[in-house]
Amino acid sequence: MNANPEVVICGAGAAGLALAIELARRGIGFRLLEQRDTPFQGSRGKGIQPRSQEIFEDMGILDQLFAAGGPYPVSRTYHADGSTTDNEPKVPGPATPGEPYGTPLMVPQFLTEDVLRKRLAELGARVEFSHALSGFEQDADGVSLRIDTPSGEQRLRTRYLIGADGGRSFVRQSLNIDFPGRALQVRAVVADIPLDGLTRDAWHRFNEDDMQRQIALCPLLGTSLFQLQAPVPLDGDVDISLEGLNSLIQQRTGRGDVIAQSVSWVSLYQMSARLAERYRRGNVLLVGDAAHIHPPTGGQGLNTSVQDAYNLGWKLAAVLNGASAALLDSYEEERRPIARSMLELSMKLLANAKRGDNARGREVQQLDLQYQASSLSLQQSTPQRRIKPGDRAPDALLGGAGGQVKRLFELFRGTHWTLLGYEADRAAAPARAGLEVHVIGRHGDLADKDQEFADTFGLQPGEWLLVRPDGYVAAVVEAACIDALIAHFDAIHAGG
């Protein structure tokens, strides 16, 4: 245990775990504190969107997540006359070489977090359960913390404190950061239950067009459980005992054979949409639900939280390794507008769901999120290109100089930056620590298989493209401007 780590993360949900993995991959000393005595055991977030799948591939856990879960089942709607209609999950488009994951993956949140914890253990770190942050004070050089532990109060000093402690974040409240937004006048119960009477081949939906009588029962892949979701009245007591849930199920399905055997986890909550006024105050930053809360429609929350951590992790590590602390300002600059858009999307989808419309489009996949307006995206007056600074860098199939097939994502995998030249002069790009350089095309170490790279990125011979550690493009330049690109990298990576 590091008594005075460089980073302390408060909260070991998906966001805290993802951030811990990103720091561990980079050799940064940290502690990950969780006030719970044991891991969270609910399925609150169960959808892993295509962009998050790409991130989990980079972290080295995507295969484990596919093994833990699986594709979404058909949606089976029950009608008043006793008939049913099955609808296959609507896929905005098939997987392609540039977008290798085309559909969401269903993994209950507790299994996702279990996979994350195991990856963290492989990297030599762990969660400290029963450790609650009780207070902190910061100054220009860091943060002094007080932590309640099973063996008494512990005091420690850290350079940065990260609040990953959920919608009621103690860290955010201690910083007096406003959390404006509104309640959405929807109250719901969600529960994980072993269930008799329904098949596991479908997501069973009853009374979809009636918010007073809706109920959905979805088999949780990788488990023997179903997730129950049902809106309930805004006021008054709701019985969420086993008996109460069975009464709710039978009233809304109209079937006496659909019976819950026990309750693995249950939550009664009021939906809200809120966004923190700011994500950073001094040496303290917020990630995940501590910075934004939302209705669950569209499966955006866990994904947005993990992507917060993926964005922040490499920046924290760069600053702790000598980059300018101003780099951390780009975290809020880039991620807060994403969260605002996510809240708007979730509320739109909630309004649709109230009318029985559960259709999902490409916007939920999060593949089109971009940072074009970011200060980290090098802006130059160059010709319009298919891929712009701030865009997600697509995957592509390439050929190694020795004839083997490679994916572009294989080149990105890891903690480094990547510089790609298309039929460019390798000698024009000077070597830099933390920067891997590849030339694609004639005289390069990689071949452009079937012109896929050129068609996907729209580059011209001699041009260069710089990709950040989180898979977003930082710069695209002509051959004559390679010095500007390298200077941009130096300014970010080394604080130059």
Phi and psi in degrees as a GROMACS rama.xvg file:
@    title "Ramachandran Plot"
@    xaxis  label "Phi"
@    yaxis  label "Psi"
@TYPE xy
-85.8022  114.177  ASN-2
-65.2897  -38.301  ALA-3
-129.35  77.8967  ASN-4
-74.4247  164.956  PRO-5
-72.4486  -30.5849  GLU-6
-136  139.326  VAL-7
-119.105  127.118  VAL-8
-106.222  123.554  ILE-9
-102.005  105.129  CYS-10
117.398  120.464  GLY-11
-114.097  41.3207  ALA-12
-80.4788  -161.7  GLY-13
-60.57  -40.917  ALA-14
-66.6041  -46.8802  ALA-15
-63.8206  -40.6474  GLY-16
-65.807  -43.1235  LEU-17
-63.175  -41.7922  ALA-18
-64.3716  -42.0975  LEU-19
-59.2246  -42.1932  ALA-20
-62.6306  -43.3808  ILE-21
-63.2043  -37.9598  GLU-22
-70.8984  -41.5129  LEU-23
-63.0521  -38.462  ALA-24
-61.0356  -25.3833  ARG-25
-103.987  6.32843  ARG-26
74.0076  22.879  GLY-27
-87.9167  132.827  ILE-28
-74.4258  130.545  GLY-29
-152.788  166.905  PHE-30
-129.026  139.416  ARG-31
-114.338  108.566  LEU-32
-104.281  139.752  LEU-33
-137.046  124.866  GLU-34
-73.6128  -23.2626  GLN-35
-63.1455  152.967  ARG-36
-79.6364  -25.6461  ASP-37
-140.648  165.009  THR-38
-61.4715  150.411  PRO-39
-59.7567  137.147  PHE-40
-117.996  20.1492  GLN-41
-105.631  170.964  GLY-42
-109.445  25.0732  SER-43
-46.4133  -50.6426  ARG-44
-105.612  123.965  GLY-45
-128.335  -1.67267  LYS-46
-108.352  126.22  GLY-47
-108.288  111.152  ILE-48
-76.1255  161.971  GLN-49
-53.1703  -41.3434  PRO-50
-64.7626  -39.0207  ARG-51
-67.1231  -32.3602  SER-52
-61.8014  -38.5692  GLN-53
-62.7939  -41.1964  GLU-54
-65.1217  -44.6313  ILE-55
-67.0936  -28.0464  PHE-56
-62.6932  -44.8006  GLU-57
-62.0146  -36.8974  ASP-58
-73.4954  -14.4064  MET-59
89.538  24.1082  GLY-60
-128.843  6.69236  ILE-61
-65.4303  -42.2125  LEU-62
-61.043  -38.2287  ASP-63
-64.9467  -36.5037  GLN-64
-70.6821  -39.6618  LEU-65
-62.4177  -38.1859  PHE-66
-67.7081  -31.791  ALA-67
-78.3644  -28.7635  ALA-68
-126.51  -136.895  GLY-69
170.311  -175.506  GLY-70
-70.8046  154.723  PRO-71
-64.6728  142.061  TYR-72
-78.2824  174.771  PRO-73
-63.9864  155.346  VAL-74
-97.9799  118.384  SER-75
-107.233  112.987  ARG-76
-97.1114  129.853  THR-77
-98.2694  129.234  TYR-78
-102.276  162.97  HIS-79
-62.6212  -27.1409  ALA-80
-85.6775  6.20208  ASP-81
92.2009  -7.14016  GLY-82
-82.141  167.447  SER-83
-133.282  155.97  THR-84
-128.607  128.097  THR-85
-100.578  132.985  ASP-86
-124.392  124.122  ASN-87
-66.7155  147.512  GLU-88
-54.5675  130.705  PRO-89
-78.2254  122.604  LYS-90
-105.245  121.09  VAL-91
-57.7864  -27.3529  PRO-92
-178.06  156.099  GLY-93
-71.2695  162.283  PRO-94
-61.9151  145.184  ALA-95
-132.526  168.331  THR-96
-56.3291  -35.0733  PRO-97
-78.6305  -27.3345  GLY-98
-128.567  84.1479  GLU-99
-69.9536  -13.5298  PRO-100
-123.28  112.798  TYR-101
-103.767  -10.2848  GLY-102
-132.642  152.645  THR-103
-68.4173  152.939  PRO-104
-108.569  132.008  LEU-105
-93.0829  117.419  MET-106
-139.527  118.861  VAL-107
-55.3564  144.203  PRO-108
-55.3122  -39.0471  GLN-109
-66.9407  -29.2216  PHE-110
-76.4828  -37.8886  LEU-111
-58.9182  -45.8563  THR-112
-67.7301  -31.7687  GLU-113
-64.1913  -42.892  ASP-114
-62.8136  -42.1461  VAL-115
-62.6096  -42.4253  LEU-116
-63.2603  -39.466  ARG-117
-66.2436  -38.838  LYS-118
-64.6347  -40.7185  ARG-119
-61.0016  -40.3195  LEU-120
-63.328  -38.3868  ALA-121
-61.114  -29.5522  GLU-122
-88.741  4.97291  LEU-123
88.6826  19.8288  GLY-124
-130.901  170.835  ALA-125
-154.895  165.644  ARG-126
-83.7608  138.18  VAL-127
-100.147  96.7865  GLU-128
-74.6846  163.366  PHE-129
59.2486  31.758  SER-130
-121.368  107.182  HIS-131
-110.478  127.691  ALA-132
-69.4322  123.401  LEU-133
-107.583  -13.9697  SER-134
177.227  159.711  GLY-135
-159.485  154.737  PHE-136
-135.055  140.97  GLU-137
-121.207  156.67  GLN-138
-136.061  -169.181  ASP-139
-64.283  -24.9413  ALA-140
-100.273  -10.1577  ASP-141
162.782  -158.552  GLY-142
-133.574  133.685  VAL-143
-102.085  128.39  SER-144
-116.956  150.169  LEU-145
-119.468  128.429  ARG-146
-128.448  129.006  ILE-147
-85.8623  123.073  ASP-148
-126.314  166.868  THR-149
-58.6513  -22.1967  PRO-150
-102.266  11.7848  SER-151
114.388  -177.261  GLY-152
-71.2334  139.996  GLU-153
-123.32  140.127  GLN-154
-118.017  139.748  ARG-155
-151.845  167.158  LEU-156
-121.478  137.978  ARG-157
-141.86  159.955  THR-158
-77.4583  -42.9765  ARG-159
-134.971  138.979  TYR-160
-110.976  132.199  LEU-161
-115.991  121.994  ILE-162
-88.3475  104.03  GLY-163
-117.437  36.6114  ALA-164
-104.662  32.5492  ASP-165
81.9744  -179.151  GLY-166
-61.9376  -27.5007  GLY-167
-97.5296  27.5197  ARG-168
-38.3308  117.296  SER-169
-63.8763  -37.8514  PHE-170
-63.9542  -48.4837  VAL-171
-61.7634  -44.2235  ARG-172
-65.6641  -36.5298  GLN-173
-66.3856  -28.3676  SER-174
-83.7111  -4.23668  LEU-175
56.5661  38.7517  ASN-176
-87.9708  124.022  ILE-177
-63.6071  150.714  ASP-178
-129.957  64.1773  PHE-179
-70.877  157.308  PRO-180
155.478  -153.562  GLY-181
-156.533  154.362  ARG-182
-73.4905  145.835  ALA-183
-101.573  12.1362  LEU-184
57.7958  33.8821  GLN-185
-134.097  124.992  VAL-186
-116.878  141.012  ARG-187
-145.904  158.992  ALA-188
-116.083  138.564  VAL-189
-130.859  136.981  VAL-190
-149.078  149.772  ALA-191
-106.363  121.741  ASP-192
-141.936  139.938  ILE-193
-71.6132  134.747  PRO-194
-136.751  134.276  LEU-195
-102.301  151.526  ASP-196
105.322  -12.2339  GLY-197
-126.618  145.639  LEU-198
-75.9944  161.132  THR-199
-98.7779  14.8157  ARG-200
-95.9732  3.73103  ASP-201
-152.377  156.629  ALA-202
-91.5177  108.341  TRP-203
-87.1024  124.866  HIS-204
-125.54  129.012  ARG-205
-121.186  140.924  PHE-206
55.1312  46.6734  ASN-207
-61.949  -28.7112  GLU-208
-92.4213  12.9856  ASP-209
-133.056  104.007  ASP-210
-63.9637  -20.357  MET-211
-79.4658  -18.2765  GLN-212
-127.875  2.78547  ARG-213
-60.5007  144.444  GLN-214
-155.178  139.669  ILE-215
-127.598  138.091  ALA-216
-130.2  110.025  LEU-217
-115.238  126.804  CYS-218
-65.8656  130.297  PRO-219
-89.8906  108.512  LEU-220
-61.0504  144.405  LEU-221
84.6356  0.196534  GLY-222
-138.627  176.669  THR-223
-99.2461  12.8924  SER-224
-99.0861  161.019  LEU-225
-112.966  146.758  PHE-226
-96.6079  123.862  GLN-227
-94.0063  132.214  LEU-228
-131.365  128.992  GLN-229
-156.413  130.807  ALA-230
-70.2554  147.524  PRO-231
-134.255  165.412  VAL-232
-56.9925  147.474  PRO-233
-64.7478  -32.6336  LEU-234
-117.182  159.459  ASP-235
92.9413  167.918  GLY-236
-76.2653  146.16  ASP-237
-125.395  124.994  VAL-238
-80.5848  109.755  ASP-239
-109.083  21.6426  ILE-240
-73.105  172.843  SER-241
-57.2508  -43.331  LEU-242
-64.6965  -41.8376  GLU-243
-65.0396  -41.5475  GLY-244
-66.6735  -38.4807  LEU-245
-65.9079  -36.6919  ASN-246
-63.5564  -43.7059  SER-247
-61.1606  -45.5102  LEU-248
-59.8152  -47.9358  ILE-249
-71.0723  -35.6682  GLN-250
-64.3614  -41.3455  GLN-251
-89.4886  -24.9956  ARG-252
-89.9623  -22.0106  THR-253
70.3006  21.0724  GLY-254
-127.657  130.278  ARG-255
-85.2939  -8.20844  GLY-256
-91.989  -6.13806  ASP-257
-93.4354  106.311  VAL-258
-133.918  127.92  ILE-259
-79.4104  136.416  ALA-260
-89.0935  -28.9731  GLN-261
-165.096  177.632  SER-262
-121.084  114.285  VAL-263
-79.586  -38.8272  SER-264
-161.687  144.244  TRP-265
-148.432  146.748  VAL-266
-144.159  136.897  SER-267
-113.694  121.624  LEU-268
-146.16  156.498  TYR-269
-103.254  129.01  GLN-270
-72.9898  137.933  MET-271
-139.105  162.145  SER-272
-130.551  113.482  ALA-273
-141.114  147.888  ARG-274
-136.973  124.974  LEU-275
-59.316  140.69  ALA-276
-62.487  -30.202  GLU-277
-152.64  159.46  ARG-278
-104.961  -8.15468  TYR-279
-144.836  138.141  ARG-280
-136.234  105.12  ARG-281
65.6101  -120.456  GLY-282
-98.8634  18.2366  ASN-283
-122.385  131.322  VAL-284
-130.41  156.118  LEU-285
-112.899  142.007  LEU-286
-135.026  158.154  VAL-287
64.8363  -144.152  GLY-288
-64.0787  -18.0275  ASP-289
-64.5818  -23.4318  ALA-290
-104.806  -21.3353  ALA-291
-159.585  136.498  HIS-292
-129.356  159.156  ILE-293
-164.448  163.014  HIS-294
-70.2005  156.159  PRO-295
-78.2862  -4.75851  PRO-296
-61.4224  131.059  THR-297
93.8904  -6.30797  GLY-298
60.0894  46.9054  GLY-299
-101.855  -23.8705  GLN-300
-65.3208  -59.3924  GLY-301
-59.0312  -38.6574  LEU-302
-64.2627  -45.4631  ASN-303
-63.6235  -38.4936  THR-304
-65.0025  -45.0324  SER-305
-63.2533  -38.1107  VAL-306
-72.4589  -28.9718  GLN-307
-55.1567  -50.4623  ASP-308
-64.0273  -38.7512  ALA-309
-65.5674  -35.442  TYR-310
-71.4015  -43.6425  ASN-311
-75.5449  -33.6628  LEU-312
-58.5055  -49.3603  GLY-313
-69.6413  -29.2977  TRP-314
-71.9459  -43.108  LYS-315
-57.9319  -46.3924  LEU-316
-62.5024  -41.3301  ALA-317
-62.5773  -43.405  ALA-318
-64.0846  -43.333  VAL-319
-68.7207  -17.4324  LEU-320
-100.499  11.6453  ASN-321
119.051  -9.31624  GLY-322
-69.378  161.462  ALA-323
-62.9975  138.382  SER-324
-62.2606  -17.8044  ALA-325
-64.4046  -19.457  ALA-326
-57.875  -31.6413  LEU-327
-67.1247  -21.788  LEU-328
-64.3604  -27.6036  ASP-329
-70.0253  -17.5192  SER-330
-62.5381  -54.0261  TYR-331
-66.2069  -39.5476  GLU-332
-55.4558  -39.5067  GLU-333
-89.3134  -40.8644  GLU-334
-88.942  -29.5199  ARG-335
-65.6207  -42.1326  ARG-336
-62.3615  -33.1751  PRO-337
-62.4287  -45.3712  ILE-338
-64.0031  -38.7862  ALA-339
-61.9201  -43.4429  ARG-340
-65.2755  -38.2806  SER-341
-63.7347  -40.8689  MET-342
-62.6586  -43.1237  LEU-343
-62.697  -41.9206  GLU-344
-64.7466  -45.1165  LEU-345
-62.2085  -39.0998  SER-346
-69.5036  -37.176  MET-347
-63.1686  -43.9605  LYS-348
-67.9455  -32.4421  LEU-349
-64.542  -43.63  LEU-350
-60.9647  -39.1661  ALA-351
-64.9196  -41.8225  ASN-352
-63.2708  -32.0725  ALA-353
-61.6064  -24.7933  LYS-354
-96.3872  6.53235  ARG-355
86.173  9.46194  GLY-356
-99.8531  107.841  ASP-357
-109.895  23.7141  ASN-358
-68.1368  146.108  ALA-359
-128.519  139.257  ARG-360
-110.692  -168.257  GLY-361
-62.0485  -27.529  ARG-362
-60.8478  -24.1876  GLU-363
-78.8279  -14.1543  VAL-364
-72.79  -22.4637  GLN-365
67.7462  16.9179  GLN-366
-78.4707  -19.8326  LEU-367
-99.0096  4.92686  ASP-368
-63.2853  141.057  LEU-369
-149.66  161.105  GLN-370
-121.855  41.9858  TYR-371
-61.5497  -31.2277  GLN-372
-85.7866  -0.17743  ALA-373
-69.1438  149.491  SER-374
-67.342  -15.3228  SER-375
-85.6033  -5.47868  LEU-376
-97.3961  113.851  SER-377
-68.6568  117.907  LEU-378
-98.4237  124.535  GLN-379
-137.076  150.74  GLN-380
-82.7541  74.4377  SER-381
-115.934  167.541  THR-382
-58.0479  152.354  PRO-383
-60.43  131.3  GLN-384
-122.082  162.137  ARG-385
-66.1358  -40.4567  ARG-386
-109.305  128.694  ILE-387
-114.742  156.751  LYS-388
-55.0527  130.269  PRO-389
102.838  -15.975  GLY-390
-78.2684  154.523  ASP-391
-63.1816  135.025  ARG-392
-81.0647  119.437  ALA-393
-70.1464  165.102  PRO-394
-81.2353  168.056  ASP-395
-165.061  152.487  ALA-396
-89.47  129.783  LEU-397
-125.755  170.255  LEU-398
-119.359  131.548  GLY-399
-70.2023  158.311  GLY-400
-59.4457  -25.381  ALA-401
-86.7149  1.16661  GLY-402
103.023  -10.1736  GLY-403
-77.1531  152.79  GLN-404
-83.7554  135.278  VAL-405
-130.738  151.996  LYS-406
-100.706  146.161  ARG-407
-59.9533  -36.5114  LEU-408
-61.3804  -26.4502  PHE-409
-64.1908  -36.1372  GLU-410
-69.3489  -34.7321  LEU-411
-75.6839  -25.401  PHE-412
-59.6435  128.33  ARG-413
126.584  -161.946  GLY-414
-107.947  5.15013  THR-415
-91.4855  168.242  HIS-416
-86.4023  158.712  TRP-417
-129.908  130.169  THR-418
-113.442  121.81  LEU-419
-114.771  125.144  LEU-420
-108.25  134.042  GLY-421
-99.8131  111.861  TYR-422
46.3088  45.9811  GLU-423
-106.981  170.977  ALA-424
-88.609  109.685  ASP-425
-57.2614  -33.3485  ARG-426
-65.9751  -16.1471  ALA-427
-75.825  -16.4852  ALA-428
-105.41  107.898  ALA-429
-68.5534  152.043  PRO-430
-70.1064  142.229  ALA-431
-141.984  140.892  ARG-432
-62.3728  135.8  ALA-433
82.7611  5.48209  GLY-434
-125.766  119.709  LEU-435
-100.873  131.415  GLU-436
-114.387  133.023  VAL-437
-135.037  143.094  HIS-438
-112.199  129.245  VAL-439
-109.093  130.411  ILE-440
111.531  -158.029  GLY-441
-56.3678  133.621  ARG-442
65.5848  15.3497  HIS-443
-101.583  172.651  GLY-444
-82.9497  -5.81308  ASP-445
-135.98  142.289  LEU-446
-98.8012  146.013  ALA-447
-85.7123  93.1836  ASP-448
-63.4118  117.688  LYS-449
56.4103  28.7613  ASP-450
59.6718  22.4494  GLN-451
-66.9451  -42.3625  GLU-452
-63.6462  -48.1516  PHE-453
-61.5386  -40.6075  ALA-454
-69.6801  -37.7526  ASP-455
-71.6638  -43.9457  THR-456
-95.3433  -19.2603  PHE-457
67.2949  29.6599  GLY-458
-84.0052  154.531  LEU-459
-103.338  153.285  GLN-460
-51.3187  134.582  PRO-461
93.8182  -9.4905  GLY-462
-85.9847  157.49  GLU-463
-125.301  147.035  TRP-464
-134.293  128.096  LEU-465
-107.313  126.377  LEU-466
-115.243  130.761  VAL-467
-72.3773  167.04  ARG-468
-61.4318  -22.1865  PRO-469
-95.8699  14.951  ASP-470
82.3555  14.9548  GLY-471
-106.808  146.529  TYR-472
-75.3646  129.909  VAL-473
-98.1855  -28.4614  ALA-474
-161.23  148.209  ALA-475
-136.309  122.005  VAL-476
-138.363  159.105  VAL-477
-75.4665  165.605  GLU-478
-55.6588  -38.5954  ALA-479
-69.8292  -13.5845  ALA-480
-108.293  17.8943  CYS-481
-61.06  -32.2619  ILE-482
-63.9598  -36.97  ASP-483
-66.2215  -37.8998  ALA-484
-64.8396  -46.3306  LEU-485
-64.0359  -39.4042  ILE-486
-63.3706  -37.0942  ALA-487
-64.8203  -43.9908  HIS-488
-60.1916  -47.0104  PHE-489
-59.632  -40.5786  ASP-490
-64.3969  -37.4139  ALA-491
-80.489  -50.7137  ILE-492
-74.0767  -37.2223  HIS-493
-116.333  3.69987  ALA-494
72.3096  21.5817  GLY-495
